[in-house]
């Protein structure tokens, strides 16, 4: 909140009256944004659904199945690797990816006393990176639109889809983030703040350990995965790439909540009063997360009004060598994404800047677009005001600041490797 206040004071020449009025107007406008309301509702509905799944015994049944019955999970490595694989497979929507990876991994982390910060890193380090590599989602729709605009302006002379596919080959940060996370899990490499991270006992008691009860977890999770595709298809009028991500996740969570009502109560797993009480309790526990998100959206809006991205770009465009252009675009995109908490906004700011710069300096356009994508994902990955960061923390039952501090060294390793590749390919 202090960042929002300071930003508005700067924008209004430190006038207390004008700044106060602007803050009220800002939060009022955010409250009228449909996508923001749906994202906040997603968080509250997610809290209700996760509490219901735990109360139903579905988590206990799943834990019993993978640990005792089939012995799929035998150690910290295999527990985290399961969440990693889910994060890679479920690439359609970053919020759903992080939520499911966290929901599945959290009880396994509790069994092996694994710090939840490790799980939060796995959830966050797979969600946005894999979503930006396999762009059958909102990322793809946005990037195709931005590239098409540059084609219409005459800067690009190829098909938008072909250019996007070429650019994705240079999405080095996402590639390295997935690789570093895999190495972190496989070799158990904990250093920096992550080495000091401790396991905190889950206060929620898991009941029912029979195998059949795991259906109360698996069916809602499977339904969520399917429904995201369905609602992206519906909201996109038959085109998944044009679907609304915020609408899809909201409708998915609402439909899943109704499913748990019919399934859990209908099979006498719990009474209607227990279902209502559990859903309300779960929603109430996740309500503070929604307030964190609204403040994150607010400060992102303020930094946008301050023209942070355009200012940084103007500083860099004065004296730039073509050999360092892609690397500088990556760094600028990272700073903008980190300060605003949104990769989407970063793409919208930087693609129209990066493409003309690449054309003017006779640089590789696909490489420069790839640098924008990589930088946007890196900044979004590390930013404490990013919705993906917050949701990954929420799903893993980890404090946001702890999650940011513990995963930052690993993200910086991936970013350093990505920057080196952008400079190397510029010379090539």
C-alpha positions as CSV (number, residue, x, y, z in Angstrom):
1,X,0.0,0.0,0.0
2,X,2.9,2.4,0.8
3,X,4.1,1.9,-2.8
4,X,0.7,2.9,-4.2
5,X,0.6,6.0,-2.0
6,X,4.1,7.1,-2.9
7,X,3.4,6.6,-6.6
8,X,0.3,8.6,-6.5
9,X,2.1,11.4,-4.6
10,X,4.7,11.5,-7.3
11,X,2.1,11.6,-10.0
12,X,0.2,14.4,-8.3
13,X,3.1,16.6,-7.3
14,X,2.8,15.5,-3.6
15,X,-0.7,17.0,-3.3
16,X,-2.4,15.2,-0.4
17,X,-5.9,15.9,-1.7
18,X,-5.3,15.0,-5.3
19,X,-3.3,11.9,-4.3
20,X,-6.0,10.7,-1.9
21,X,-8.7,11.2,-4.5
22,X,-6.6,9.3,-7.1
23,X,-6.1,6.4,-4.7
24,X,-9.9,6.2,-4.1
25,X,-10.5,6.4,-7.9
26,X,-7.8,3.8,-8.5
27,X,-9.3,1.1,-6.2
28,X,-12.8,2.0,-7.4
29,X,-11.7,1.4,-11.0
30,X,-10.0,-1.9,-10.1
31,X,-13.2,-3.0,-8.4
32,X,-15.1,-2.5,-11.7
33,X,-12.6,-4.4,-13.8
34,X,-14.2,-7.7,-14.7
35,X,-11.0,-9.7,-15.1
36,X,-9.7,-8.5,-11.7
37,X,-12.9,-9.4,-9.9
38,X,-12.8,-12.9,-11.5
39,X,-9.2,-13.4,-10.5
40,X,-10.0,-12.4,-6.9
41,X,-13.0,-14.8,-7.0
42,X,-10.7,-17.5,-8.3
43,X,-8.6,-17.2,-5.2
44,X,-11.5,-17.4,-2.8
45,X,-13.1,-20.3,-4.7
46,X,-9.7,-22.1,-4.7
47,X,-9.6,-21.8,-0.9
48,X,-13.0,-23.3,-0.6
49,X,-12.3,-26.2,-3.0
50,X,-8.9,-27.0,-1.4
51,X,-10.5,-27.1,2.1
52,X,-13.3,-29.4,0.8
53,X,-10.9,-31.8,-0.8
54,X,-8.9,-32.0,2.4
55,X,-12.0,-32.5,4.5
56,X,-13.4,-35.1,2.2
57,X,-10.4,-37.4,2.8
58,X,-9.3,-37.2,-0.8
59,X,-5.9,-35.9,0.1
60,X,-5.4,-38.7,2.7
61,X,-6.4,-41.4,0.1
62,X,-4.1,-40.0,-2.5
63,X,-1.2,-39.8,0.0
64,X,-1.9,-43.4,1.0
65,X,-2.0,-44.5,-2.7
66,X,1.3,-42.9,-3.9
67,X,3.2,-43.6,-0.7
68,X,2.0,-46.9,0.7
69,X,0.0,-48.7,-2.0
70,X,2.2,-48.1,-5.1
71,X,5.3,-46.5,-3.6
72,X,5.5,-43.9,-6.3
73,X,6.8,-41.4,-3.9
74,X,9.6,-42.6,-1.6
75,X,11.7,-39.5,-0.9
76,X,11.8,-35.7,-1.0
77,X,13.1,-35.9,-4.6
78,X,10.2,-38.0,-5.9
79,X,7.6,-35.8,-3.9
80,X,8.8,-32.6,-5.6
81,X,9.3,-34.3,-8.9
82,X,5.7,-35.3,-9.0
83,X,4.7,-31.6,-8.7
84,X,7.3,-30.7,-11.3
85,X,5.8,-33.1,-13.8
86,X,2.3,-31.9,-13.2
87,X,3.5,-28.3,-13.7
88,X,5.0,-29.3,-17.1
89,X,2.0,-31.3,-18.2
90,X,-0.7,-28.8,-17.2
91,X,0.5,-25.9,-19.4
92,X,-2.8,-24.4,-20.4
93,X,-3.2,-21.7,-17.6
94,X,-0.5,-20.6,-15.2
95,X,-2.8,-20.1,-12.2
96,X,-4.4,-23.5,-12.5
97,X,-1.0,-25.1,-13.1
98,X,0.4,-23.6,-9.8
99,X,-2.8,-24.4,-7.9
100,X,-2.9,-28.1,-8.9
101,X,0.9,-28.6,-8.5
102,X,0.6,-27.2,-5.0
103,X,-2.5,-29.1,-4.0
104,X,-1.0,-32.4,-5.0
105,X,2.5,-31.7,-3.6
106,X,1.6,-30.2,-0.3
107,X,0.4,-33.4,1.5
108,X,3.5,-35.2,0.2
109,X,5.7,-32.4,1.5
110,X,4.0,-32.7,4.9
111,X,4.7,-36.5,5.0
112,X,8.4,-36.0,4.3
113,X,8.7,-32.7,6.3
114,X,9.8,-30.8,3.2
115,X,9.9,-27.0,3.5
116,X,6.9,-25.5,1.7
117,X,9.3,-23.0,0.1
118,X,10.7,-25.7,-2.0
119,X,7.3,-26.7,-3.3
120,X,6.4,-23.1,-3.9
121,X,9.5,-22.7,-6.1
122,X,8.6,-25.9,-8.1
123,X,5.1,-24.6,-8.7
124,X,6.2,-21.1,-9.7
125,X,9.2,-22.3,-11.8
126,X,7.0,-24.5,-13.9
127,X,3.8,-22.5,-14.3
128,X,4.8,-19.4,-16.2
129,X,7.9,-20.8,-17.9
130,X,6.0,-23.8,-19.5
131,X,3.1,-21.6,-20.3
132,X,5.4,-19.2,-22.2
133,X,7.0,-22.1,-24.2
134,X,3.8,-24.0,-25.1
135,X,1.6,-21.0,-26.0
136,X,-1.7,-22.7,-26.4
137,X,-3.1,-20.2,-24.0
138,X,-3.5,-16.5,-23.3
139,X,0.2,-15.8,-23.8
140,X,-0.1,-17.1,-27.4
141,X,-3.1,-14.9,-28.1
142,X,-1.4,-11.7,-26.8
143,X,1.9,-12.3,-28.5
144,X,0.3,-13.1,-31.9
145,X,-1.7,-9.9,-31.6
146,X,1.4,-7.8,-30.8
147,X,3.4,-9.4,-33.6
148,X,0.5,-8.9,-36.1
149,X,0.5,-5.2,-35.2
150,X,4.2,-5.0,-36.1
151,X,3.4,-6.8,-39.4
152,X,0.7,-4.2,-40.2
153,X,3.2,-1.4,-39.5
154,X,5.7,-3.0,-42.0
155,X,8.4,-3.9,-39.5
156,X,7.9,-7.7,-39.9
157,X,7.5,-9.3,-43.3
158,X,6.6,-12.9,-42.3
159,X,3.6,-14.7,-40.9
160,X,2.7,-13.9,-37.3
161,X,2.6,-17.6,-36.3
162,X,5.9,-18.3,-37.9
163,X,7.6,-15.3,-36.2
164,X,6.2,-16.4,-32.8
165,X,7.4,-19.9,-33.2
166,X,10.9,-18.6,-34.2
167,X,10.9,-16.3,-31.2
168,X,9.9,-19.1,-28.8
169,X,13.1,-20.9,-29.7
170,X,14.9,-18.0,-28.1
171,X,12.9,-18.0,-24.9
172,X,16.1,-18.9,-23.0
173,X,14.9,-17.9,-19.5
174,X,11.9,-20.3,-19.5
175,X,14.1,-23.1,-20.8
176,X,16.8,-22.6,-18.2
177,X,14.3,-22.1,-15.4
178,X,12.8,-25.5,-16.1
179,X,16.3,-27.0,-16.3
180,X,17.5,-25.4,-13.1
181,X,14.4,-26.5,-11.2
182,X,14.8,-30.1,-12.4
183,X,18.5,-30.1,-11.3
184,X,17.4,-28.5,-7.9
185,X,15.0,-31.4,-7.3
186,X,17.1,-34.2,-8.7
187,X,20.3,-33.3,-6.8
188,X,18.7,-31.7,-3.8
189,X,20.7,-28.5,-4.3
190,X,19.7,-26.1,-1.5
191,X,21.7,-22.9,-1.1
192,X,21.2,-19.3,0.0
193,X,17.9,-18.6,1.9
194,X,16.5,-22.0,0.7
195,X,19.1,-23.8,2.8
196,X,17.8,-22.0,5.9
197,X,14.1,-22.7,5.1
198,X,12.3,-24.9,7.6
199,X,9.3,-27.1,7.4
200,X,6.2,-25.8,9.1
201,X,3.6,-28.3,10.2
202,X,0.3,-28.3,8.5
203,X,-2.4,-27.5,11.0
204,X,-5.1,-29.2,8.9
205,X,-5.6,-32.8,9.9
206,X,-5.9,-35.2,7.0
207,X,-8.6,-37.9,7.5
208,X,-9.5,-41.1,5.7
209,X,-6.6,-43.1,4.3
210,X,-8.4,-45.7,2.2
211,X,-7.6,-45.7,-1.5
212,X,-11.1,-45.2,-2.8
213,X,-11.3,-41.8,-1.0
214,X,-8.6,-40.4,-3.3
215,X,-11.4,-40.0,-5.9
216,X,-12.6,-37.0,-3.9
217,X,-9.3,-35.4,-4.8
218,X,-8.6,-36.8,-8.3
219,X,-12.0,-36.1,-9.8
220,X,-12.2,-32.4,-8.9
221,X,-8.6,-31.9,-10.1
222,X,-9.2,-33.7,-13.4
223,X,-12.4,-31.7,-13.8
224,X,-10.4,-28.4,-13.4
225,X,-7.9,-29.4,-16.1
226,X,-10.6,-30.3,-18.6
227,X,-12.8,-27.3,-17.8
228,X,-10.0,-24.8,-18.4
229,X,-9.8,-26.1,-22.0
230,X,-13.5,-26.1,-22.4
231,X,-14.0,-22.5,-21.1
232,X,-11.1,-21.1,-23.1
233,X,-12.8,-22.7,-26.1
234,X,-16.2,-21.2,-25.2
235,X,-14.9,-17.7,-24.3
236,X,-12.7,-17.7,-27.5
237,X,-15.8,-18.5,-29.7
238,X,-14.2,-21.7,-30.8
239,X,-10.6,-20.6,-30.7
240,X,-8.6,-21.6,-27.5
241,X,-5.9,-19.0,-28.2
242,X,-8.5,-16.2,-28.1
243,X,-10.2,-17.4,-24.9
244,X,-10.3,-15.2,-21.8
245,X,-7.9,-16.6,-19.1
246,X,-9.6,-14.8,-16.2
247,X,-13.1,-15.9,-17.3
248,X,-11.9,-19.5,-17.9
249,X,-10.4,-19.9,-14.5
250,X,-13.3,-18.3,-12.7
251,X,-15.9,-20.5,-14.5
252,X,-13.7,-23.5,-13.9
253,X,-13.5,-23.0,-10.2
254,X,-17.1,-22.1,-9.8
255,X,-18.2,-25.2,-11.7
256,X,-15.8,-27.4,-9.7
257,X,-17.2,-26.0,-6.5
258,X,-20.7,-27.0,-7.6
259,X,-19.4,-30.4,-8.6
260,X,-18.0,-31.0,-5.1
261,X,-21.4,-30.1,-3.6
262,X,-23.2,-32.7,-5.8
263,X,-20.5,-35.3,-5.4
264,X,-19.4,-35.0,-1.8
265,X,-23.0,-34.5,-0.4
266,X,-24.5,-36.9,-2.9
267,X,-22.2,-39.8,-1.9
268,X,-22.8,-39.0,1.8
269,X,-19.1,-38.1,2.2
270,X,-20.3,-35.1,4.2
271,X,-23.6,-33.4,5.1
272,X,-24.7,-30.2,3.5
273,X,-24.0,-28.2,6.7
274,X,-20.5,-29.6,6.8
275,X,-19.9,-28.8,3.1
276,X,-21.1,-25.2,3.7
277,X,-19.0,-24.8,6.8
278,X,-15.9,-26.2,5.2
279,X,-16.3,-24.2,2.0
280,X,-16.8,-21.0,4.0
281,X,-13.8,-21.7,6.2
282,X,-11.6,-22.3,3.2
283,X,-12.8,-19.2,1.4
284,X,-12.2,-17.1,4.6
285,X,-8.7,-18.4,5.0
286,X,-7.8,-17.4,1.4
287,X,-9.4,-13.9,1.6
288,X,-6.2,-12.2,2.8
289,X,-4.5,-13.5,-0.4
290,X,-7.2,-11.6,-2.4
291,X,-6.3,-8.4,-0.7
292,X,-2.6,-9.0,-1.5
293,X,-3.6,-9.4,-5.1
294,X,-5.6,-6.2,-5.2
295,X,-2.7,-4.2,-3.8
296,X,-0.4,-5.9,-6.4
297,X,-2.8,-4.9,-9.2
298,X,-2.9,-1.4,-7.8
299,X,0.9,-0.9,-7.7
300,X,1.2,-2.3,-11.1
301,X,-1.3,0.3,-12.4
302,X,0.6,3.1,-10.7
303,X,4.0,2.1,-12.1
304,X,2.3,2.0,-15.5
305,X,1.1,5.5,-15.1
306,X,4.6,6.6,-14.1
307,X,5.7,5.3,-17.5
308,X,8.5,3.2,-15.9
309,X,8.9,0.9,-18.9
310,X,9.1,3.7,-21.5
311,X,11.6,5.6,-19.3
312,X,13.9,2.6,-19.0
313,X,13.6,1.9,-22.7
314,X,14.5,5.5,-23.6
315,X,17.6,5.3,-21.5
316,X,18.7,2.1,-23.2
317,X,18.0,3.1,-26.8
318,X,20.4,6.0,-26.9
319,X,23.8,4.1,-27.3
320,X,23.3,0.4,-27.7
321,X,25.6,-1.9,-29.6
322,X,23.8,-4.4,-31.9
323,X,25.7,-7.2,-30.2
324,X,24.1,-6.4,-26.8
325,X,20.7,-5.3,-28.0
326,X,18.9,-8.6,-27.2
327,X,20.6,-8.8,-23.8
328,X,19.6,-5.2,-23.0
329,X,16.0,-5.9,-24.1
330,X,16.0,-8.9,-21.8
331,X,17.2,-6.8,-18.9
332,X,14.7,-4.0,-19.6
333,X,11.8,-6.4,-19.9
334,X,12.9,-8.1,-16.6
335,X,12.9,-4.8,-14.7
336,X,9.6,-3.7,-16.1
337,X,8.0,-7.1,-15.4
338,X,9.4,-7.2,-11.8
339,X,8.3,-3.6,-11.0
340,X,4.8,-4.1,-12.4
341,X,4.3,-7.7,-11.6
342,X,2.9,-8.6,-15.0
343,X,4.5,-10.3,-18.0
344,X,1.4,-9.4,-20.0
345,X,1.9,-5.7,-19.6
346,X,5.6,-6.1,-20.2
347,X,5.0,-7.8,-23.5
348,X,2.6,-5.0,-24.5
349,X,5.2,-2.3,-23.7
350,X,8.3,-3.9,-25.0
351,X,7.3,-5.7,-28.2
352,X,6.4,-2.4,-30.0
353,X,9.8,-1.0,-28.8
354,X,12.0,-4.0,-29.4
355,X,10.9,-4.8,-33.0
356,X,11.6,-1.3,-34.4
357,X,14.9,-1.2,-32.6
358,X,15.8,-4.6,-34.1
359,X,14.8,-3.5,-37.6
360,X,16.7,-0.2,-37.3
361,X,19.9,-1.9,-36.1
362,X,19.5,-4.8,-38.5
363,X,19.4,-7.3,-35.6
364,X,17.6,-10.6,-35.4
365,X,13.9,-9.8,-34.8
366,X,12.9,-13.2,-33.5
367,X,15.8,-13.1,-31.0
368,X,14.7,-9.7,-29.7
369,X,11.1,-10.9,-29.3
370,X,12.4,-13.9,-27.5
371,X,14.3,-11.6,-25.2
372,X,11.1,-9.7,-24.4
373,X,9.3,-13.0,-23.6
374,X,12.2,-14.2,-21.5
375,X,12.5,-10.9,-19.6
376,X,8.8,-10.7,-19.0
377,X,8.7,-14.2,-17.6
378,X,11.8,-13.7,-15.4
379,X,10.5,-10.5,-13.8
380,X,7.1,-12.0,-13.3
381,X,8.6,-15.1,-11.8
382,X,10.6,-13.1,-9.2
383,X,8.2,-10.2,-8.5
384,X,6.4,-10.3,-5.1
385,X,3.4,-8.6,-6.6
386,X,3.0,-11.1,-9.5
387,X,-0.3,-13.1,-9.3
388,X,1.6,-16.3,-10.2
389,X,4.0,-15.7,-7.3
390,X,1.2,-15.1,-4.9
391,X,-0.9,-18.1,-6.1
392,X,2.1,-20.4,-6.0
393,X,2.8,-19.3,-2.4
394,X,-0.9,-19.7,-1.5
395,X,-1.1,-23.2,-3.1
396,X,2.0,-24.3,-1.2
397,X,1.1,-22.8,2.1
398,X,4.2,-20.7,2.0
399,X,4.7,-17.0,2.9
400,X,5.0,-14.8,-0.2
401,X,8.2,-13.1,1.0
402,X,9.8,-16.3,2.0
403,X,9.0,-17.8,-1.4
404,X,10.4,-14.8,-3.2
405,X,13.7,-14.8,-1.2
406,X,14.2,-18.6,-1.4
407,X,13.7,-18.9,-5.2
408,X,15.5,-15.8,-6.2
409,X,19.0,-17.2,-6.3
410,X,17.9,-20.0,-8.6
411,X,16.0,-17.6,-10.8
412,X,19.1,-15.4,-11.1
413,X,21.2,-18.4,-12.2
414,X,18.6,-19.0,-15.0
415,X,18.6,-15.3,-15.9
416,X,22.4,-15.1,-16.0
417,X,22.5,-18.1,-18.4
418,X,19.7,-16.6,-20.5
419,X,21.5,-13.2,-20.8
420,X,24.7,-15.0,-21.8
421,X,22.8,-16.8,-24.6
422,X,21.2,-13.6,-25.9
423,X,24.7,-12.0,-26.2
424,X,26.2,-15.1,-27.7
425,X,23.4,-15.5,-30.3
426,X,23.7,-11.8,-31.2
427,X,27.3,-12.3,-32.1
428,X,26.4,-15.5,-34.1
